[in-house]
Amino acid sequence: MKVEIIGTGCPKCRALTGNVEKAIAELGLDARIEKVEKIADIARMGVMMTPGLAVDGVVVASGHVLPVPEIRELLQAHQASNV
């Protein structure tokens, strides 16, 4: 599973990264985190407000820092849909 943090590296982007790391660790997932920081790449993904979160190339949230429980739910739902 590929999880992308979409944003330029602002404090909110760093907070989202920390929450994603915690959610992945709590679930024991085999996932890699990538950062999408270039404005052109962010725009290409259709994210107008950062931070954003994408799972396997699909943007699942943008414009706010998701809490760990919500990230866990998103990751579990994604994993269940790809079984």
mmCIF file of the C-alpha atoms, coordinates in Angstrom:
data_MODEL
# 
_entry.id   MODEL 
# 
loop_
_atom_site.group_PDB 
_atom_site.id 
_atom_site.type_symbol 
_atom_site.label_atom_id 
_atom_site.label_alt_id 
_atom_site.label_comp_id 
_atom_site.label_asym_id 
_atom_site.label_entity_id 
_atom_site.label_seq_id 
_atom_site.pdbx_PDB_ins_code 
_atom_site.Cartn_x 
_atom_site.Cartn_y 
_atom_site.Cartn_z 
_atom_site.occupancy 
_atom_site.B_iso_or_equiv 
_atom_site.pdbx_formal_charge 
_atom_site.auth_seq_id 
_atom_site.auth_comp_id 
_atom_site.auth_asym_id 
_atom_site.auth_atom_id 
_atom_site.pdbx_PDB_model_num 
ATOM 1  C CA . MET A 1 1  ? 0.000   0.000  0.000   1.00 0.00 ? 1  MET A CA 1 
ATOM 2  C CA . LYS A 1 2  ? 1.302   3.454  -0.910  1.00 0.00 ? 2  LYS A CA 1 
ATOM 3  C CA . VAL A 1 3  ? 0.204   6.385  1.250   1.00 0.00 ? 3  VAL A CA 1 
ATOM 4  C CA . GLU A 1 4  ? 0.985   9.871  -0.029  1.00 0.00 ? 4  GLU A CA 1 
ATOM 5  C CA . ILE A 1 5  ? 1.120   13.014 2.068   1.00 0.00 ? 5  ILE A CA 1 
ATOM 6  C CA . ILE A 1 6  ? 0.286   15.883 -0.262  1.00 0.00 ? 6  ILE A CA 1 
ATOM 7  C CA . GLY A 1 7  ? 1.634   19.293 0.704   1.00 0.00 ? 7  GLY A CA 1 
ATOM 8  C CA . THR A 1 8  ? 4.654   21.549 0.712   1.00 0.00 ? 8  THR A CA 1 
ATOM 9  C CA . GLY A 1 9  ? 5.970   20.520 4.125   1.00 0.00 ? 9  GLY A CA 1 
ATOM 10 C CA . CYS A 1 10 ? 4.069   23.005 6.293   1.00 0.00 ? 10 CYS A CA 1 
ATOM 11 C CA . PRO A 1 11 ? 3.362   22.269 9.988   1.00 0.00 ? 11 PRO A CA 1 
ATOM 12 C CA . LYS A 1 12 ? -0.034  20.768 9.105   1.00 0.00 ? 12 LYS A CA 1 
ATOM 13 C CA . CYS A 1 13 ? 1.599   18.467 6.546   1.00 0.00 ? 13 CYS A CA 1 
ATOM 14 C CA . ARG A 1 14 ? 4.105   17.326 9.155   1.00 0.00 ? 14 ARG A CA 1 
ATOM 15 C CA . ALA A 1 15 ? 1.282   16.733 11.663  1.00 0.00 ? 15 ALA A CA 1 
ATOM 16 C CA . LEU A 1 16 ? -0.605  14.633 9.097   1.00 0.00 ? 16 LEU A CA 1 
ATOM 17 C CA . THR A 1 17 ? 2.559   12.643 8.403   1.00 0.00 ? 17 THR A CA 1 
ATOM 18 C CA . GLY A 1 18 ? 2.912   11.869 12.110  1.00 0.00 ? 18 GLY A CA 1 
ATOM 19 C CA . ASN A 1 19 ? -0.730  10.779 12.350  1.00 0.00 ? 19 ASN A CA 1 
ATOM 20 C CA . VAL A 1 20 ? -0.380  8.560  9.283   1.00 0.00 ? 20 VAL A CA 1 
ATOM 21 C CA . GLU A 1 21 ? 2.742   6.940  10.714  1.00 0.00 ? 21 GLU A CA 1 
ATOM 22 C CA . LYS A 1 22 ? 0.896   6.220  13.977  1.00 0.00 ? 22 LYS A CA 1 
ATOM 23 C CA . ALA A 1 23 ? -2.140  4.758  12.179  1.00 0.00 ? 23 ALA A CA 1 
ATOM 24 C CA . ILE A 1 24 ? 0.017   2.502  10.010  1.00 0.00 ? 24 ILE A CA 1 
ATOM 25 C CA . ALA A 1 25 ? 1.991   1.308  13.042  1.00 0.00 ? 25 ALA A CA 1 
ATOM 26 C CA . GLU A 1 26 ? -1.184  0.643  15.060  1.00 0.00 ? 26 GLU A CA 1 
ATOM 27 C CA . LEU A 1 27 ? -2.637  -1.418 12.215  1.00 0.00 ? 27 LEU A CA 1 
ATOM 28 C CA . GLY A 1 28 ? 0.639   -3.199 11.507  1.00 0.00 ? 28 GLY A CA 1 
ATOM 29 C CA . LEU A 1 29 ? 0.294   -2.484 7.799   1.00 0.00 ? 29 LEU A CA 1 
ATOM 30 C CA . ASP A 1 30 ? 2.953   -2.990 5.178   1.00 0.00 ? 30 ASP A CA 1 
ATOM 31 C CA . ALA A 1 31 ? 2.728   0.505  3.734   1.00 0.00 ? 31 ALA A CA 1 
ATOM 32 C CA . ARG A 1 32 ? 5.180   3.037  2.404   1.00 0.00 ? 32 ARG A CA 1 
ATOM 33 C CA . ILE A 1 33 ? 4.743   6.756  2.924   1.00 0.00 ? 33 ILE A CA 1 
ATOM 34 C CA . GLU A 1 34 ? 5.684   9.130  0.147   1.00 0.00 ? 34 GLU A CA 1 
ATOM 35 C CA . LYS A 1 35 ? 5.558   12.901 0.164   1.00 0.00 ? 35 LYS A CA 1 
ATOM 36 C CA . VAL A 1 36 ? 4.213   14.906 -2.767  1.00 0.00 ? 36 VAL A CA 1 
ATOM 37 C CA . GLU A 1 37 ? 5.674   18.387 -2.272  1.00 0.00 ? 37 GLU A CA 1 
ATOM 38 C CA . LYS A 1 38 ? 6.003   19.957 -5.725  1.00 0.00 ? 38 LYS A CA 1 
ATOM 39 C CA . ILE A 1 39 ? 3.201   22.397 -6.531  1.00 0.00 ? 39 ILE A CA 1 
ATOM 40 C CA . ALA A 1 40 ? 2.795   21.000 -10.055 1.00 0.00 ? 40 ALA A CA 1 
ATOM 41 C CA . ASP A 1 41 ? 2.395   17.453 -8.699  1.00 0.00 ? 41 ASP A CA 1 
ATOM 42 C CA . ILE A 1 42 ? -0.064  18.615 -6.037  1.00 0.00 ? 42 ILE A CA 1 
ATOM 43 C CA . ALA A 1 43 ? -2.152  20.401 -8.676  1.00 0.00 ? 43 ALA A CA 1 
ATOM 44 C CA . ARG A 1 44 ? -1.974  17.370 -11.000 1.00 0.00 ? 44 ARG A CA 1 
ATOM 45 C CA . MET A 1 45 ? -3.527  15.290 -8.197  1.00 0.00 ? 45 MET A CA 1 
ATOM 46 C CA . GLY A 1 46 ? -6.392  17.783 -7.958  1.00 0.00 ? 46 GLY A CA 1 
ATOM 47 C CA . VAL A 1 47 ? -5.616  18.920 -4.421  1.00 0.00 ? 47 VAL A CA 1 
ATOM 48 C CA . MET A 1 48 ? -6.466  22.596 -3.972  1.00 0.00 ? 48 MET A CA 1 
ATOM 49 C CA . MET A 1 49 ? -6.014  22.750 -0.195  1.00 0.00 ? 49 MET A CA 1 
ATOM 50 C CA . THR A 1 50 ? -3.243  21.027 1.715   1.00 0.00 ? 50 THR A CA 1 
ATOM 51 C CA . PRO A 1 51 ? -2.511  18.859 3.488   1.00 0.00 ? 51 PRO A CA 1 
ATOM 52 C CA . GLY A 1 52 ? -3.912  16.043 1.430   1.00 0.00 ? 52 GLY A CA 1 
ATOM 53 C CA . LEU A 1 53 ? -3.851  12.302 1.779   1.00 0.00 ? 53 LEU A CA 1 
ATOM 54 C CA . ALA A 1 54 ? -3.897  9.725  -1.004  1.00 0.00 ? 54 ALA A CA 1 
ATOM 55 C CA . VAL A 1 55 ? -3.959  5.943  -0.727  1.00 0.00 ? 55 VAL A CA 1 
ATOM 56 C CA . ASP A 1 56 ? -2.701  3.989  -3.734  1.00 0.00 ? 56 ASP A CA 1 
ATOM 57 C CA . GLY A 1 57 ? -3.075  7.071  -5.924  1.00 0.00 ? 57 GLY A CA 1 
ATOM 58 C CA . VAL A 1 58 ? -6.615  7.999  -4.836  1.00 0.00 ? 58 VAL A CA 1 
ATOM 59 C CA . VAL A 1 59 ? -7.011  11.265 -2.910  1.00 0.00 ? 59 VAL A CA 1 
ATOM 60 C CA . VAL A 1 60 ? -9.096  10.465 0.168   1.00 0.00 ? 60 VAL A CA 1 
ATOM 61 C CA . ALA A 1 61 ? -8.855  13.788 2.040   1.00 0.00 ? 61 ALA A CA 1 
ATOM 62 C CA . SER A 1 62 ? -7.602  17.329 1.658   1.00 0.00 ? 62 SER A CA 1 
ATOM 63 C CA . GLY A 1 63 ? -7.610  20.617 3.482   1.00 0.00 ? 63 GLY A CA 1 
ATOM 64 C CA . HIS A 1 64 ? -7.239  19.389 7.059   1.00 0.00 ? 64 HIS A CA 1 
ATOM 65 C CA . VAL A 1 65 ? -5.206  17.197 9.388   1.00 0.00 ? 65 VAL A CA 1 
ATOM 66 C CA . LEU A 1 66 ? -7.001  13.894 9.841   1.00 0.00 ? 66 LEU A CA 1 
ATOM 67 C CA . PRO A 1 67 ? -6.898  12.375 13.327  1.00 0.00 ? 67 PRO A CA 1 
ATOM 68 C CA . VAL A 1 68 ? -5.330  8.941  13.792  1.00 0.00 ? 68 VAL A CA 1 
ATOM 69 C CA . PRO A 1 69 ? -8.673  7.085  14.249  1.00 0.00 ? 69 PRO A CA 1 
ATOM 70 C CA . GLU A 1 70 ? -10.040 8.491  10.992  1.00 0.00 ? 70 GLU A CA 1 
ATOM 71 C CA . ILE A 1 71 ? -6.863  7.539  9.127   1.00 0.00 ? 71 ILE A CA 1 
ATOM 72 C CA . ARG A 1 72 ? -7.093  4.013  10.543  1.00 0.00 ? 72 ARG A CA 1 
ATOM 73 C CA . GLU A 1 73 ? -10.680 3.742  9.249   1.00 0.00 ? 73 GLU A CA 1 
ATOM 74 C CA . LEU A 1 74 ? -9.680  4.953  5.783   1.00 0.00 ? 74 LEU A CA 1 
ATOM 75 C CA . LEU A 1 75 ? -6.763  2.539  5.581   1.00 0.00 ? 75 LEU A CA 1 
ATOM 76 C CA . GLN A 1 76 ? -8.833  -0.410 6.828   1.00 0.00 ? 76 GLN A CA 1 
ATOM 77 C CA . ALA A 1 77 ? -11.622 0.369  4.346   1.00 0.00 ? 77 ALA A CA 1 
ATOM 78 C CA . HIS A 1 78 ? -9.106  0.621  1.510   1.00 0.00 ? 78 HIS A CA 1 
ATOM 79 C CA . GLN A 1 79 ? -7.463  -2.633 2.515   1.00 0.00 ? 79 GLN A CA 1 
ATOM 80 C CA . ALA A 1 80 ? -10.834 -4.421 2.763   1.00 0.00 ? 80 ALA A CA 1 
ATOM 81 C CA . SER A 1 81 ? -11.874 -3.199 -0.702  1.00 0.00 ? 81 SER A CA 1 
ATOM 82 C CA . ASN A 1 82 ? -8.673  -4.587 -2.224  1.00 0.00 ? 82 ASN A CA 1 
ATOM 83 C CA . VAL A 1 83 ? -8.873  -8.101 -0.808  1.00 0.00 ? 83 VAL A CA 1 
# 
